[in-house]
Amino acid sequence: MTQLWGRASLPSQNTIVTAGGFPQYIPVDGTLNARQSTHTYDNTLYRPVIDRYVTFGGASTNSGSFYAKQTGPTSVMPTGPYFWDPAKGDPNKVGGTTGSGVNTSAIGGQMWNNRDYLVNSNLASATVRPGQFVQGTTAYRTEGGKDVVYVTGVRGSASGQDLWKVTFNDVADPTQDVWQMVGRAWGGGFQLGSGTLDPLTNVYVRIGNTSSLTIWDLDKAGATNNSVAIPVVNELGQSMSIIGGGLEWDPVRERLLLWNGGADVWYLDVPDRLTNGNLPTTGWVFRKDSSGTLAAPGTISTGINGKWDYVAQLDAYMGLLNTTEGQVWLYKPTDWSPVPVPEPEAYALMLAGLGLVGWAARRRARRAERQALRLEPITGAGAA
């Protein structure tokens, strides 16, 4: 491992299409062969079953909106998401087709695959479907041996983001992609943030609003499954502003871990379900993780969003701090174990085999241990 950044492809040359009053910067060989430059927020991830990087886009140059596919001289429509094949990565090839690079003599690596969801998937004939993923969030897990992505997206002129489940059944055939609306936006907007899944309680948690979490109970998945706003407080009962933070599931300690830049990292135990099976709206408390070290990263004004990921092979979290220098930090959480732990899909199989009851009991025992530890003062957290 060199721990050095490397170029995966050469950039595409762009052509400008004016649509909707905005100049759209579209690759010269078209958006079926390469994607536009966009802000990606928390909309990018790697899928291990299909071995592909997946991006849903958001805020494309220069429209600030969806990935655009040209449909006429002055018209475009939403497109994507895109797969990128890491096996085809080459620092001397353009990501699209031959001749499409800024250096027109560069060979095309044909690394991108546009799923073109409004044409190929089951959404092609649907009346309810997401139109853009600006400030979107994603999480994933393996279900039935298939890569599944949960993504928040906006319908038309709506002010909130619905939650969608996307199942990629065949890497070579986008017509087999299946989209399902599993959560409805209800009573609130959205800002910069990130999302994750707690597989034990089967809840999707999104941060981004000023003083609240947005959650969807996936036991009630469907088009009328309304989001619920949960106030964000720390262990002292104080409100927390976590806009732009990164939130990830910790499969070893079975909790959520939040980083919003700086030395402090916070964890959240999602409360157990009530006796009636519903999720409580109280008891959602962020507490400082206590693995403080001497070195720590600074803050970042543009937000962490998707630049905070759990690395199973290291039992550590990776955070990207500086947008120009590419500073990468590793964070070792409390009870860090250097022994590699299973990937999320392996955990899904373990859950299916052992049953949620045993896992819930184990989780409650760990909570009791942590509660005892809280009798001691909890200091700041850091990175290593």
C-alpha positions as CSV (number, residue, x, y, z in Angstrom):
1,M,0.0,0.0,0.0
2,T,1.6,3.3,-1.1
3,Q,-1.0,5.6,0.7
4,L,-0.7,7.9,-2.3
5,W,-3.4,9.3,-4.5
6,G,-3.5,8.0,-8.0
7,R,-5.4,9.2,-11.1
8,A,-8.0,6.7,-12.3
9,S,-8.9,8.3,-15.7
10,L,-8.3,11.4,-17.8
11,P,-11.1,14.1,-17.9
12,S,-13.7,14.3,-20.6
13,Q,-14.1,17.3,-23.0
14,N,-17.4,19.1,-22.6
15,T,-20.0,20.7,-24.8
16,I,-22.4,23.3,-23.6
17,V,-26.2,22.8,-23.9
18,T,-28.5,25.6,-22.7
19,A,-31.6,24.1,-21.2
20,G,-34.0,25.6,-18.7
21,G,-32.0,28.9,-18.7
22,F,-28.8,27.1,-17.5
23,P,-25.7,26.1,-19.5
24,Q,-25.3,22.4,-19.1
25,Y,-21.7,21.1,-19.4
26,I,-22.2,17.7,-21.0
27,P,-19.4,15.3,-22.1
28,V,-18.8,15.5,-25.9
29,D,-19.6,11.8,-26.3
30,G,-22.8,12.1,-24.5
31,T,-24.0,11.3,-21.0
32,L,-24.6,7.6,-21.9
33,N,-20.8,7.3,-22.1
34,A,-19.5,9.6,-19.3
35,R,-21.1,11.6,-16.5
36,Q,-21.2,15.3,-15.8
37,S,-19.1,16.9,-13.1
38,T,-21.3,17.2,-10.0
39,H,-21.3,17.8,-6.3
40,T,-21.7,14.3,-5.0
41,Y,-22.7,15.0,-1.3
42,D,-23.3,11.5,0.3
43,N,-24.4,10.0,-3.1
44,T,-21.4,7.9,-3.9
45,L,-20.5,4.4,-2.6
46,Y,-18.8,1.2,-3.6
47,R,-20.9,-2.0,-4.1
48,P,-18.8,-5.2,-3.4
49,V,-21.1,-7.8,-5.0
50,I,-21.1,-6.1,-8.4
51,D,-17.6,-4.6,-7.8
52,R,-18.7,-1.1,-9.0
53,Y,-18.5,2.5,-7.7
54,V,-22.0,3.9,-7.8
55,T,-22.9,7.6,-8.0
56,F,-26.4,9.2,-8.1
57,G,-25.0,12.7,-8.7
58,G,-26.5,16.0,-7.6
59,A,-25.9,19.7,-8.4
60,S,-24.3,19.3,-11.8
61,T,-22.1,22.0,-13.4
62,N,-23.6,24.5,-14.1
63,S,-27.3,23.9,-13.5
64,G,-27.0,22.9,-9.9
65,S,-29.4,20.1,-10.5
66,F,-29.7,16.4,-11.8
67,Y,-27.4,14.5,-14.1
68,A,-28.7,15.6,-17.4
69,K,-29.1,13.7,-20.7
70,Q,-29.7,15.8,-23.8
71,T,-33.1,15.1,-25.5
72,G,-33.1,18.0,-28.0
73,P,-31.2,21.2,-29.0
74,T,-32.4,23.0,-25.8
75,S,-33.8,20.2,-23.7
76,V,-32.5,17.7,-21.2
77,M,-34.0,15.0,-18.8
78,P,-32.6,13.4,-15.6
79,T,-30.4,10.4,-16.0
80,G,-28.0,8.1,-14.0
81,P,-27.1,6.7,-11.7
82,Y,-23.7,5.7,-13.0
83,F,-21.5,2.7,-12.4
84,W,-17.7,3.0,-12.7
85,D,-15.7,-0.1,-13.1
86,P,-12.5,0.0,-11.0
87,A,-11.0,-2.9,-13.1
88,K,-10.9,-0.5,-16.1
89,G,-9.2,2.4,-14.3
90,D,-6.2,3.7,-16.2
91,P,-4.4,7.0,-15.6
92,N,-3.7,7.4,-19.3
93,K,-7.2,6.7,-20.6
94,V,-10.3,8.9,-20.7
95,G,-13.2,7.6,-18.8
96,G,-15.5,7.7,-21.8
97,T,-14.8,6.8,-25.5
98,T,-11.8,7.3,-27.6
99,G,-11.4,10.9,-28.7
100,S,-13.7,12.4,-26.0
101,G,-10.9,13.5,-23.7
102,V,-9.4,17.0,-23.4
103,N,-6.5,15.3,-25.0
104,T,-8.3,14.0,-28.1
105,S,-5.6,11.4,-28.8
106,A,-6.3,9.6,-25.5
107,I,-7.7,6.1,-25.8
108,G,-11.2,5.7,-24.2
109,G,-11.5,3.3,-21.3
110,Q,-15.3,3.0,-21.5
111,M,-15.3,2.9,-17.7
112,W,-18.8,4.4,-17.1
113,N,-22.1,2.7,-17.4
114,N,-25.2,4.9,-17.2
115,R,-28.2,3.0,-15.7
116,D,-30.5,5.7,-17.2
117,Y,-33.1,5.0,-14.5
118,L,-36.1,6.9,-16.1
119,V,-35.7,4.9,-19.3
120,N,-34.5,1.5,-18.3
121,S,-35.8,0.6,-14.8
122,N,-39.3,0.0,-13.5
123,L,-39.6,3.8,-13.0
124,A,-39.8,4.3,-16.8
125,S,-43.6,4.0,-16.6
126,A,-44.1,5.1,-13.0
127,T,-46.0,8.2,-12.0
128,V,-44.1,8.7,-8.7
129,R,-40.3,8.9,-9.0
130,P,-37.3,10.9,-7.9
131,G,-36.2,13.7,-10.2
132,Q,-32.9,14.8,-8.5
133,F,-30.5,14.0,-5.7
134,V,-29.1,17.4,-4.7
135,Q,-27.9,17.1,-1.0
136,G,-28.9,13.5,-1.1
137,T,-27.8,10.7,1.2
138,T,-27.2,6.9,0.7
139,A,-26.6,3.7,2.6
140,Y,-26.3,0.1,1.4
141,R,-26.6,-3.5,2.5
142,T,-26.7,-6.9,0.8
143,E,-30.2,-8.4,0.6
144,G,-30.7,-11.8,-0.8
145,G,-27.2,-11.8,-2.3
146,K,-28.0,-8.6,-4.2
147,D,-26.5,-5.1,-3.9
148,V,-29.2,-2.8,-2.5
149,V,-28.8,1.0,-2.1
150,Y,-31.0,3.3,-0.1
151,V,-31.0,6.8,-1.4
152,T,-32.9,10.0,-0.6
153,G,-34.2,12.0,-3.6
154,V,-36.6,14.8,-4.4
155,R,-39.8,14.4,-6.4
156,G,-40.6,17.4,-8.7
157,S,-40.9,20.6,-6.7
158,A,-41.2,18.9,-3.3
159,S,-39.4,20.5,-0.4
160,G,-38.3,17.2,1.2
161,Q,-36.5,14.0,0.2
162,D,-38.2,10.7,0.0
163,L,-36.4,7.4,0.7
164,W,-35.9,4.9,-2.2
165,K,-34.6,1.4,-2.2
166,V,-32.7,0.4,-5.4
167,T,-31.9,-3.2,-6.1
168,F,-29.2,-3.8,-8.7
169,N,-30.0,-7.3,-10.0
170,D,-27.7,-7.5,-13.0
171,V,-24.6,-5.4,-13.5
172,A,-24.8,-5.8,-17.3
173,D,-28.6,-5.1,-17.6
174,P,-30.0,-1.8,-16.2
175,T,-33.5,-2.9,-17.2
176,Q,-33.3,-5.3,-14.2
177,D,-32.8,-2.4,-11.7
178,V,-35.8,-2.1,-9.4
179,W,-36.7,1.1,-7.5
180,Q,-39.1,1.1,-4.6
181,M,-40.3,4.0,-2.6
182,V,-39.8,2.9,1.1
183,G,-40.2,6.3,2.9
184,R,-42.1,9.6,2.3
185,A,-40.8,13.0,3.2
186,W,-43.1,14.5,5.9
187,G,-42.9,17.9,7.5
188,G,-39.5,19.3,6.8
189,G,-36.8,20.3,4.3
190,F,-33.2,19.1,4.1
191,Q,-29.7,20.4,4.1
192,L,-26.2,19.0,3.8
193,G,-25.6,15.8,5.6
194,S,-25.4,12.0,5.2
195,G,-27.4,8.9,5.9
196,T,-26.9,5.3,7.2
197,L,-28.7,2.2,8.2
198,D,-28.9,0.6,11.6
199,P,-29.6,-3.0,10.6
200,L,-30.5,-4.1,14.1
201,T,-33.5,-1.8,14.4
202,N,-34.0,-1.6,10.7
203,V,-34.1,2.1,10.6
204,Y,-32.6,4.6,8.1
205,V,-31.1,7.7,9.8
206,R,-30.4,10.9,7.9
207,I,-28.7,14.0,9.4
208,G,-28.8,17.4,7.8
209,N,-31.6,19.4,9.3
210,T,-30.5,22.1,11.8
211,S,-31.6,20.5,15.0
212,S,-33.1,17.1,14.2
213,L,-32.5,13.7,12.7
214,T,-34.7,12.4,10.0
215,I,-35.6,8.7,10.4
216,W,-37.6,6.1,8.5
217,D,-38.8,2.9,10.1
218,L,-38.1,0.3,7.4
219,D,-40.3,-2.2,9.1
220,K,-43.1,0.0,7.7
221,A,-41.5,0.5,4.3
222,G,-43.8,1.9,1.6
223,A,-45.0,5.0,-0.2
224,T,-46.9,6.2,2.9
225,N,-44.1,5.5,5.4
226,N,-43.6,9.0,6.8
227,S,-40.3,10.4,8.0
228,V,-40.1,11.3,11.7
229,A,-38.0,14.2,13.0
230,I,-36.0,13.4,16.1
231,P,-34.4,16.3,18.1
232,V,-30.6,16.1,18.2
233,V,-29.1,16.4,21.7
234,N,-25.8,15.5,23.4
235,E,-25.3,13.7,26.7
236,L,-25.8,17.0,28.6
237,G,-29.2,17.5,27.0
238,Q,-27.8,20.3,24.8
239,S,-28.9,20.8,21.1
240,M,-26.4,20.0,18.5
241,S,-26.0,21.4,15.0
242,I,-24.8,18.5,12.8
243,I,-25.4,19.9,9.3
244,G,-22.8,18.6,6.9
245,G,-21.7,15.8,9.2
246,G,-20.7,12.3,8.3
247,L,-22.7,9.4,9.8
248,E,-21.8,5.7,9.6
249,W,-22.9,2.4,11.1
250,D,-20.3,0.6,13.3
251,P,-20.9,-3.1,12.9
252,V,-18.5,-4.1,15.8
253,R,-19.8,-1.8,18.5
254,E,-23.3,-1.8,17.0
255,R,-24.0,1.9,17.0
256,L,-23.8,5.0,14.8
257,L,-20.7,7.1,14.6
258,L,-20.8,10.8,13.7
259,W,-17.9,13.1,12.7
260,N,-18.4,16.7,11.7
261,G,-14.7,17.8,11.5
262,G,-12.3,18.5,14.3
263,A,-11.3,16.2,17.1
264,D,-14.6,15.1,18.4
265,V,-16.4,12.0,17.3
266,W,-19.8,11.1,18.6
267,Y,-21.8,7.9,18.9
268,L,-25.5,7.2,19.0
269,D,-27.2,4.1,20.2
270,V,-30.5,3.8,18.4
271,P,-33.2,3.1,21.1
272,D,-34.7,-0.3,21.1
273,R,-38.2,-0.7,19.7
274,L,-41.2,-0.2,22.1
275,T,-43.3,-3.1,23.1
276,N,-45.7,-2.2,20.3
277,G,-42.9,-2.5,17.7
278,N,-42.7,1.3,17.1
279,L,-39.5,3.3,17.3
280,P,-39.4,5.7,20.2
281,T,-39.0,9.5,19.6
282,T,-37.0,10.0,22.7
283,G,-33.7,8.6,23.9
284,W,-31.7,9.5,20.8
285,V,-28.6,11.0,22.4
286,F,-25.2,11.6,20.9
287,R,-22.3,10.9,23.3
288,K,-18.6,11.6,22.8
289,D,-16.5,8.6,21.9
290,S,-13.6,8.3,24.3
291,S,-10.6,7.1,22.2
292,G,-8.8,10.5,22.3
293,T,-5.3,10.8,20.9
294,L,-2.8,13.5,20.5
295,A,-3.3,14.2,16.8
296,A,-6.6,15.4,15.4
297,P,-7.8,16.9,12.1
298,G,-9.2,20.4,11.8
299,T,-12.6,21.5,10.7
300,I,-14.0,21.7,7.2
301,S,-16.3,24.5,6.1
302,T,-17.9,22.6,3.2
303,G,-19.1,19.7,5.3
304,I,-18.1,16.1,5.7
305,N,-21.2,14.5,4.0
306,G,-20.0,11.3,2.4
307,K,-16.3,11.7,3.2
308,W,-16.6,9.5,6.3
309,D,-16.5,5.7,5.8
310,Y,-16.0,2.6,7.9
311,V,-13.2,0.3,6.7
312,A,-13.9,-3.2,7.9
313,Q,-10.4,-4.5,7.2
314,L,-9.0,-2.0,9.7
315,D,-11.9,-1.7,12.1
316,A,-11.4,2.1,11.6
317,Y,-13.1,5.1,10.1
318,M,-11.6,7.0,7.2
319,G,-12.3,10.7,6.9
320,L,-11.3,13.1,4.0
321,L,-10.6,16.6,5.3
322,N,-8.9,19.0,2.9
323,T,-10.5,19.3,-0.6
324,T,-7.3,20.3,-2.3
325,E,-4.6,18.6,-0.3
326,G,-6.5,15.3,0.0
327,Q,-5.7,14.8,3.7
328,V,-6.9,11.4,4.8
329,W,-7.3,10.5,8.5
330,L,-8.0,7.2,10.2
331,Y,-10.1,7.2,13.4
332,K,-9.8,4.2,15.8
333,P,-13.1,4.0,17.8
334,T,-13.3,2.9,21.4
335,D,-12.5,-0.9,21.8
336,W,-10.7,-0.7,18.5
337,S,-9.7,-4.2,17.3
338,P,-6.9,-4.7,14.8
339,V,-8.4,-8.0,13.7
340,P,-10.3,-7.7,10.4
341,V,-14.1,-7.8,10.9
342,P,-16.7,-9.0,8.4
343,E,-18.0,-6.8,5.6
344,P,-21.6,-5.6,5.9
345,E,-22.9,-8.3,3.6
346,A,-21.3,-10.9,5.9
347,Y,-23.1,-9.3,8.8
348,A,-26.4,-9.6,7.0
349,L,-25.8,-13.3,6.6
350,M,-24.9,-13.6,10.3
351,L,-28.1,-11.8,11.2
352,A,-30.2,-14.1,9.1
353,G,-28.5,-17.2,10.6
354,L,-28.4,-16.2,14.3
355,G,-31.7,-14.2,14.5
356,L,-32.2,-10.7,15.6
357,V,-33.2,-11.7,19.1
358,G,-29.7,-12.9,20.0
359,W,-28.2,-9.8,18.5
360,A,-30.5,-7.5,20.4
361,A,-29.6,-9.2,23.7
362,R,-25.9,-8.8,22.9
363,R,-26.5,-5.2,22.1
364,R,-28.4,-4.5,25.3
365,A,-25.5,-6.1,27.2
366,R,-23.0,-3.8,25.5
367,R,-25.2,-0.8,26.3
368,A,-25.2,-1.8,29.9
369,E,-21.4,-1.9,29.9
370,R,-21.2,1.5,28.2
371,Q,-23.7,2.9,30.7
372,A,-21.4,1.8,33.5
373,L,-18.5,3.5,31.8
374,R,-20.4,6.7,31.6
375,L,-20.0,7.1,35.4
376,E,-16.5,8.1,34.5
377,P,-15.8,11.5,32.8
378,I,-15.8,11.2,29.1
379,T,-13.1,13.3,27.4
380,G,-12.7,14.4,23.8
381,A,-12.0,12.1,20.9
382,G,-9.3,12.2,18.3
383,A,-7.9,10.5,15.3
384,A,-4.9,8.4,14.6
